[in-house]
Amino acid sequence: MIAPAANQISSLLTLINESARTLQAAYINGSGYVPSLDDTGSHPLDGKLSAPELKEAVQVLEGACAQLCATLARPNHTVLNKFFLTALEPNCLRVALMFKIPDILQEKPSGMHISEISHRCGTDPAKLARVLRLLSAKHCFREVERDTFANNRLSVQLLASNPLYSLGLHMTGDTTAGATKLAETLADPEWAPFFRTSPLGMEQSHWPTNGHNPDMHAHGECFGIGMIGWGTAVEAAAVVNVYPWSKLGPGATVCAILAELKLQDLPDRMVQAENEVWPVECPEAIAENRIEFKAIDFFTESPIAGCDVYYLKNILHAFSTSRCLTILQGIRKSMKPGSRVLIHEYILQTADSRDEPSDRRPQLKKAPAPLLPNYGEGRIRQYHLDVSLMVLVNSQERTLDEYVQLGEQAGLKFLKLWEFGDLSGVELCANEDQ
């Protein structure tokens, strides 16, 4: 018999209390108040990168709350609520996105009756109310009185002007549809589940990289905008503050594959970056000629030669190991002495407390006991993304060992593991012995 969980309960309650107080203090110190869920205005901390201790406090809070509920509730209750019924949530959210309900509700901040909402959407009011009621119970929207709904702190993130809106369309569309075929395709080494749900078939369904298929062009544009929302939500910009860019020296060049910046990606994404993204997000870089846009085919071309840093964010996780090797080998050919490769991705951790990388390499920080060492629900996003990649393009997130081995096969040597908030960085240099 496994030891009773009494001590674990006390420890989990302590973690919940301490992490919640840490976050509460951060809000109060930053602005004097903790925002209400009913508030639709932005809080001063919403647009700032989280300090590492605040990021961890959220992860501990989420992990401990989930573990406490899973421990104390009846197991069949938890399985029903947390595993079976949650399949409905993405589909309900897609209703809100497709009909742009957050935008409609913005016109009446105090609340709009379902009859008016459904009239604007062209839907049955009783059915739409049931969908919104489920979402409101999850704290996305609020039912201010019977059949009258309003936006709240979460639902305003789904306004069509927010890049998260595009990400939501992607996640509740292609990803959710593909996931329904996961079990049927798990034994197939070639096909991702999404290929079975796409009317275009396997060869035409890899929409992020298929610029030749006009039917998938809209998918690519939506995905590109959604990635801006993803980057903001996971605080990918932490790499700017954590990595020692200033030590590169004046005139250093950074090739950002997707100081002087050379941005490379597939042709459609380069057009979108040059004409839509950078003019809004960083117009001064264009005005001062500090950025160069150049399309590239990762698999047939090497990137711009002689850069100080080759920076790959959310690139390698989208491809098979053999294709990742091709990309890294192309970069290795372009590197000069002293060049670095910085891979900015999730680094998967297992839930096994005994798990350690080989060769005693650095490890990502483990959660405080009695949480799962990988923070469990607190860092669940990396596992959702890992399975999403399997669903969409038959690819994966990777462990540190897997990235190090990829680098070694491409003639690169591991230097350092960085922690950039949600994501991590694997820094490599040329292995001069190869």
C-alpha positions as CSV (number, residue, x, y, z in Angstrom):
1,M,0.0,0.0,0.0
2,I,1.3,3.5,-0.9
3,A,1.6,5.9,2.0
4,P,-1.5,8.0,2.7
5,A,-1.5,11.5,1.3
6,A,-2.1,13.5,4.5
7,N,1.3,15.2,4.5
8,Q,1.0,15.9,0.8
9,I,-2.3,17.7,1.4
10,S,-0.7,20.1,3.9
11,S,2.3,20.7,1.6
12,L,0.1,21.4,-1.4
13,L,-2.0,23.8,0.6
14,T,1.2,25.6,1.7
15,L,2.4,25.9,-2.0
16,I,-1.0,27.2,-3.0
17,N,-1.1,29.8,-0.3
18,E,2.5,30.9,-0.8
19,S,2.3,31.2,-4.6
20,A,-1.1,33.0,-4.5
21,R,0.3,35.5,-2.0
22,T,3.4,36.1,-4.1
23,L,1.2,36.9,-7.1
24,Q,-1.2,39.0,-5.1
25,A,1.7,41.1,-3.8
26,A,3.0,41.6,-7.3
27,Y,-0.3,43.0,-8.5
28,I,-0.7,45.3,-5.5
29,N,2.9,46.5,-5.7
30,G,2.6,47.1,-9.4
31,S,-0.7,49.0,-9.4
32,G,-2.3,48.9,-6.0
33,Y,-5.0,46.3,-6.9
34,V,-5.7,42.8,-8.1
35,P,-7.8,42.9,-11.2
36,S,-11.3,41.3,-11.0
37,L,-12.3,38.6,-13.5
38,D,-15.2,40.9,-14.4
39,D,-12.8,43.7,-15.4
40,T,-12.4,44.1,-19.2
41,G,-9.6,46.7,-19.0
42,S,-6.0,45.8,-19.1
43,H,-3.9,45.7,-16.0
44,P,-0.4,47.4,-16.0
45,L,1.2,44.0,-15.5
46,D,-0.6,42.4,-18.5
47,G,1.8,43.9,-21.0
48,K,5.0,43.3,-19.1
49,L,7.3,40.3,-19.1
50,S,6.8,38.3,-15.9
51,A,9.7,38.2,-13.4
52,P,11.1,34.6,-13.1
53,E,9.7,34.3,-9.6
54,L,6.2,35.3,-10.7
55,K,6.3,32.9,-13.7
56,E,7.2,30.1,-11.3
57,A,4.5,31.1,-8.8
58,V,1.8,30.7,-11.5
59,Q,3.2,27.3,-12.5
60,V,3.3,26.2,-8.8
61,L,-0.2,27.5,-8.2
62,E,-1.7,25.7,-11.3
63,G,0.2,22.5,-10.6
64,A,-0.7,22.4,-6.9
65,C,-4.4,23.3,-7.4
66,A,-4.7,20.5,-10.0
67,Q,-2.9,18.0,-7.9
68,L,-4.9,18.8,-4.8
69,C,-8.2,18.4,-6.7
70,A,-7.1,15.2,-8.3
71,T,-6.1,13.9,-4.8
72,L,-9.2,14.8,-2.9
73,A,-12.0,14.4,-5.4
74,R,-13.3,10.9,-6.3
75,P,-11.3,9.5,-9.2
76,N,-14.3,8.9,-11.4
77,H,-15.4,12.5,-10.8
78,T,-12.0,13.8,-12.0
79,V,-11.8,11.5,-15.0
80,L,-15.3,12.6,-16.1
81,N,-14.7,16.3,-15.6
82,K,-11.1,16.7,-16.6
83,F,-10.7,14.1,-19.4
84,F,-14.0,13.2,-21.0
85,L,-16.1,16.4,-20.9
86,T,-13.3,18.8,-21.7
87,A,-13.5,17.7,-25.4
88,L,-16.5,20.0,-25.7
89,E,-14.7,23.1,-24.7
90,P,-12.7,23.8,-27.9
91,N,-15.8,23.4,-30.0
92,C,-17.8,25.8,-27.8
93,L,-14.9,28.3,-27.9
94,R,-14.9,28.0,-31.7
95,V,-18.5,29.1,-31.8
96,A,-17.6,32.3,-29.9
97,L,-14.6,32.9,-32.3
98,M,-16.4,32.1,-35.5
99,F,-19.3,34.5,-34.7
100,K,-17.0,37.1,-33.1
101,I,-19.1,37.2,-30.0
102,P,-16.5,39.1,-27.9
103,D,-16.6,41.9,-30.5
104,I,-20.4,42.0,-30.4
105,L,-20.5,42.1,-26.6
106,Q,-18.0,45.0,-26.6
107,E,-20.8,47.2,-27.8
108,K,-22.7,46.7,-24.5
109,P,-20.2,46.3,-21.6
110,S,-23.0,45.9,-19.1
111,G,-24.4,42.9,-20.9
112,M,-26.4,41.9,-24.0
113,H,-29.4,39.7,-24.1
114,I,-29.1,36.4,-25.9
115,S,-31.9,37.4,-28.3
116,E,-29.8,40.3,-29.6
117,I,-26.6,38.3,-29.7
118,S,-28.2,35.4,-31.6
119,H,-29.9,37.9,-34.0
120,R,-26.5,39.4,-34.9
121,C,-25.0,35.9,-35.3
122,G,-28.0,34.3,-37.2
123,T,-28.2,31.5,-34.7
124,D,-30.8,29.9,-32.4
125,P,-30.9,31.9,-29.2
126,A,-31.5,29.0,-26.9
127,K,-28.7,26.9,-28.3
128,L,-26.2,29.8,-28.3
129,A,-27.1,30.6,-24.7
130,R,-26.2,27.1,-23.7
131,V,-22.8,27.4,-25.4
132,L,-22.1,30.7,-23.7
133,R,-23.2,29.4,-20.4
134,L,-20.7,26.6,-20.5
135,L,-17.9,29.1,-21.4
136,S,-19.1,31.4,-18.6
137,A,-18.8,28.6,-16.1
138,K,-15.2,28.3,-17.2
139,H,-14.8,32.1,-16.5
140,C,-14.7,33.0,-20.2
141,F,-17.6,35.5,-20.5
142,R,-20.0,36.2,-17.6
143,E,-23.7,35.8,-17.4
144,V,-24.7,39.0,-15.6
145,E,-28.3,37.9,-15.4
146,R,-30.4,35.2,-16.9
147,D,-29.6,35.0,-20.7
148,T,-27.7,38.2,-20.6
149,F,-23.9,37.9,-21.3
150,A,-21.0,40.3,-21.1
151,N,-17.2,40.2,-21.7
152,N,-14.8,39.7,-18.9
153,R,-11.0,39.6,-18.4
154,L,-10.6,36.4,-20.4
155,S,-13.1,36.8,-23.2
156,V,-11.6,40.2,-24.3
157,Q,-8.5,38.3,-25.2
158,L,-10.6,36.8,-28.0
159,L,-11.4,40.0,-29.8
160,A,-10.7,39.8,-33.5
161,S,-8.1,42.5,-33.2
162,N,-6.0,40.3,-30.8
163,P,-3.6,37.8,-32.4
164,L,-4.9,35.2,-30.0
165,Y,-8.1,35.2,-32.0
166,S,-6.2,33.8,-35.0
167,L,-4.5,31.3,-32.8
168,G,-7.8,30.2,-31.4
169,L,-9.2,29.6,-34.9
170,H,-6.2,27.4,-35.6
171,M,-6.3,25.5,-32.3
172,T,-10.1,24.9,-32.3
173,G,-10.1,24.2,-36.0
174,D,-7.2,22.1,-37.5
175,T,-5.8,20.9,-34.2
176,T,-9.1,19.9,-32.7
177,A,-10.3,18.2,-36.0
178,G,-7.0,16.3,-36.4
179,A,-7.0,15.2,-32.7
180,T,-10.2,13.2,-33.4
181,K,-8.1,10.9,-35.6
182,L,-5.2,10.5,-33.2
183,A,-6.0,6.9,-32.1
184,E,-6.6,5.8,-35.7
185,T,-3.3,7.1,-37.0
186,L,-1.0,6.5,-34.0
187,A,0.6,3.4,-35.6
188,D,1.1,5.1,-38.9
189,P,4.7,6.5,-39.3
190,E,3.9,8.6,-42.3
191,W,0.6,10.3,-41.7
192,A,-0.3,12.9,-39.1
193,P,-4.0,12.8,-37.9
194,F,-4.7,16.1,-39.5
195,F,-3.9,14.7,-42.9
196,R,-6.9,12.3,-42.5
197,T,-9.3,15.2,-41.8
198,S,-8.0,17.6,-44.5
199,P,-9.8,17.4,-47.8
200,L,-6.5,18.1,-49.5
201,G,-4.7,14.9,-48.5
202,M,-1.3,14.4,-47.1
203,E,0.9,16.1,-49.6
204,Q,-1.1,19.4,-49.6
205,S,-2.0,19.6,-46.0
206,H,1.2,20.9,-44.5
207,W,-0.1,24.4,-44.5
208,P,2.6,26.3,-42.5
209,T,5.2,25.3,-45.2
210,N,3.1,24.9,-48.3
211,G,3.2,28.2,-50.1
212,H,2.4,26.7,-53.4
213,N,-1.2,25.7,-52.5
214,P,-3.6,28.6,-52.8
215,D,-6.3,26.8,-50.8
216,M,-3.9,26.8,-47.8
217,H,-2.8,30.4,-48.2
218,A,-5.4,31.7,-45.7
219,H,-4.4,29.0,-43.2
220,G,-0.8,30.2,-43.4
221,E,-1.8,33.9,-42.9
222,C,-4.0,33.0,-39.9
223,F,-1.3,30.8,-38.5
224,G,1.3,33.6,-38.9
225,I,-0.8,36.1,-37.0
226,G,-1.7,33.5,-34.4
227,M,2.0,32.9,-33.7
228,I,2.3,36.5,-32.6
229,G,-0.4,35.8,-30.1
230,W,1.3,32.6,-29.0
231,G,4.6,34.4,-28.6
232,T,3.0,37.1,-26.4
233,A,1.1,34.5,-24.2
234,V,4.2,32.4,-23.6
235,E,6.4,35.5,-23.1
236,A,8.8,34.5,-25.8
237,A,10.4,38.0,-25.7
238,A,12.1,36.9,-22.4
239,V,15.0,35.8,-24.7
240,V,15.7,39.5,-25.3
241,N,16.4,40.1,-21.6
242,V,18.0,36.8,-20.7
243,Y,20.4,36.0,-23.5
244,P,23.6,38.2,-23.4
245,W,23.1,39.9,-26.8
246,S,25.1,42.9,-25.7
247,K,28.3,40.8,-25.4
248,L,28.1,40.1,-29.2
249,G,29.6,43.6,-29.7
250,P,28.8,46.4,-32.2
251,G,27.9,45.3,-35.7
252,A,27.1,41.7,-34.7
253,T,24.6,40.0,-37.0
254,V,21.8,37.7,-35.9
255,C,20.1,35.5,-38.5
256,A,16.6,34.8,-37.2
257,I,15.5,31.8,-39.1
258,L,11.8,31.1,-39.2
259,A,22.6,44.6,-33.4
260,E,21.7,43.8,-37.3
261,L,18.9,41.3,-37.9
262,K,18.6,39.1,-40.9
263,L,15.2,37.4,-40.9
264,Q,14.7,34.3,-43.0
265,D,11.6,32.1,-43.5
266,L,9.4,30.8,-46.3
267,P,8.4,33.3,-49.0
268,D,4.8,33.8,-47.8
269,R,5.8,34.4,-44.2
270,M,8.5,36.8,-45.4
271,V,5.9,38.9,-47.2
272,Q,3.7,38.9,-44.2
273,A,6.7,39.8,-41.9
274,E,7.9,42.6,-44.1
275,N,4.6,44.2,-44.9
276,E,2.4,43.4,-41.9
277,V,4.2,42.4,-38.8
278,W,7.4,44.4,-38.5
279,P,5.9,47.8,-39.7
280,V,3.6,47.5,-36.7
281,E,5.8,45.7,-34.1
282,C,9.1,47.4,-34.7
283,P,9.0,50.0,-37.5
284,E,12.2,51.6,-36.3
285,A,14.2,48.5,-37.4
286,I,12.9,49.0,-40.9
287,A,13.4,52.8,-40.9
288,E,17.0,52.4,-39.7
289,N,17.8,49.5,-42.1
290,R,18.6,47.2,-39.2
291,I,16.8,44.3,-40.6
292,E,17.0,42.3,-43.8
293,F,14.2,40.1,-45.1
294,K,15.2,37.2,-47.2
295,A,13.1,34.1,-48.1
296,I,14.7,30.7,-47.8
297,D,13.9,27.0,-48.4
298,F,15.4,25.4,-45.3
299,F,15.9,22.1,-47.1
300,T,17.7,23.2,-50.2
301,E,19.5,26.4,-49.1
302,S,21.9,27.5,-46.4
303,P,21.1,30.6,-44.5
304,I,23.0,33.9,-44.8
305,A,26.7,33.2,-44.2
306,G,28.9,34.7,-41.5
307,C,26.3,35.6,-38.8
308,D,27.3,35.8,-35.2
309,V,24.1,34.0,-34.0
310,Y,21.7,31.8,-35.9
311,Y,18.4,32.0,-33.9
312,L,15.7,29.4,-34.5
313,K,12.4,30.0,-32.7
314,N,9.6,27.4,-33.1
315,I,11.3,26.0,-36.2
316,L,12.7,22.6,-35.4
317,H,9.7,21.4,-33.5
318,A,7.7,21.5,-36.7
319,F,9.9,18.9,-38.5
320,S,11.0,15.3,-38.4
321,T,14.4,14.5,-37.0
322,S,15.8,14.0,-40.5
323,R,14.6,17.3,-41.7
324,C,15.9,19.1,-38.6
325,L,19.3,17.6,-39.3
326,T,19.1,19.0,-42.9
327,I,18.3,22.5,-41.4
328,L,21.2,22.4,-38.9
329,Q,23.7,21.0,-41.4
330,G,22.8,24.0,-43.7
331,I,23.4,26.4,-40.8
332,R,26.7,24.7,-39.9
333,K,28.0,25.3,-43.5
334,S,27.2,29.1,-43.1
335,M,28.8,29.5,-39.7
336,K,32.1,31.4,-39.2
337,P,34.5,30.8,-36.3
338,G,32.7,31.9,-33.1
339,S,29.2,31.7,-34.5
340,R,26.5,30.4,-32.2
341,V,23.2,28.5,-32.9
342,L,20.4,29.4,-30.4
343,I,17.4,27.0,-30.5
344,H,14.4,28.6,-28.8
345,E,11.9,25.9,-28.1
346,Y,10.1,24.0,-25.3
347,I,12.5,21.5,-23.7
348,L,10.4,18.5,-22.6
349,Q,10.7,17.3,-19.0
350,T,9.4,13.9,-17.9
351,A,7.4,13.4,-14.6
352,D,10.0,10.9,-13.4
353,S,12.0,12.4,-10.5
354,R,14.9,10.0,-11.3
355,D,15.2,11.4,-14.9
356,E,18.5,13.1,-15.6
357,P,20.1,14.0,-18.9
358,S,23.1,11.9,-19.9
359,D,26.6,13.2,-19.4
360,R,25.4,15.2,-16.4
361,R,24.3,18.1,-18.5
362,P,22.4,21.0,-16.9
363,Q,18.8,20.3,-16.1
364,L,15.7,22.5,-16.2
365,K,14.6,23.5,-12.7
366,K,12.3,20.9,-11.0
367,A,9.2,21.7,-9.1
368,P,9.1,21.7,-5.3
369,A,7.7,18.5,-3.7
370,P,5.1,17.1,-3.6
371,L,4.4,18.5,-7.1
372,L,5.4,16.4,-10.1
373,P,9.0,17.3,-11.0
374,N,7.8,18.8,-14.3
375,Y,5.2,21.0,-12.5
376,G,2.4,18.9,-13.9
377,E,-0.5,21.1,-14.8
378,G,1.7,24.1,-14.2
379,R,3.7,23.4,-17.3
380,I,1.1,21.4,-19.2
381,R,1.3,23.7,-22.3
382,Q,4.5,22.0,-23.5
383,Y,2.8,18.6,-23.6
384,H,-0.3,20.0,-25.3
385,L,2.0,21.5,-28.0
386,D,3.9,18.3,-28.3
387,V,0.8,16.3,-29.1
388,S,-0.6,19.1,-31.3
389,L,2.5,18.9,-33.4
390,M,2.1,15.1,-33.7
391,V,-1.5,15.7,-34.7
392,L,-0.8,18.4,-37.3
393,V,2.5,17.5,-38.9
394,N,3.8,14.3,-37.4
395,S,6.6,16.2,-35.5
396,Q,7.4,16.8,-31.9
397,E,8.9,18.8,-29.0
398,R,12.2,17.4,-27.8
399,T,14.2,16.8,-24.7
400,L,17.6,18.4,-24.1
401,D,19.4,15.2,-24.9
402,E,17.5,15.0,-28.2
403,Y,18.5,18.5,-29.2
404,V,22.1,17.9,-28.2
405,Q,22.2,14.7,-30.3
406,L,20.7,16.5,-33.3
407,G,23.4,19.1,-33.0
408,E,26.2,16.6,-32.7
409,Q,25.0,14.8,-35.9
410,A,25.1,18.2,-37.7
411,G,28.7,19.0,-36.5
412,L,27.6,21.2,-33.6
413,K,28.6,21.1,-29.9
414,F,26.4,21.8,-26.9
415,L,27.4,25.0,-24.9
416,K,24.6,26.0,-22.6
417,L,21.0,25.5,-21.5
418,W,19.0,28.8,-21.1
419,E,15.6,29.3,-19.4
420,F,13.5,31.9,-21.1
421,G,10.3,31.7,-19.1
422,D,8.0,29.2,-20.5
423,L,10.4,28.2,-23.2
424,S,14.1,27.3,-23.1
425,G,17.2,27.9,-25.2
426,V,19.8,25.4,-26.4
427,E,23.0,27.2,-27.4
428,L,25.4,25.3,-29.7
429,C,28.7,26.1,-31.4
430,A,30.6,24.5,-34.3
431,N,32.4,21.4,-33.3
432,E,35.8,22.1,-34.9
433,D,36.8,18.4,-34.6
434,Q,34.2,17.4,-37.2
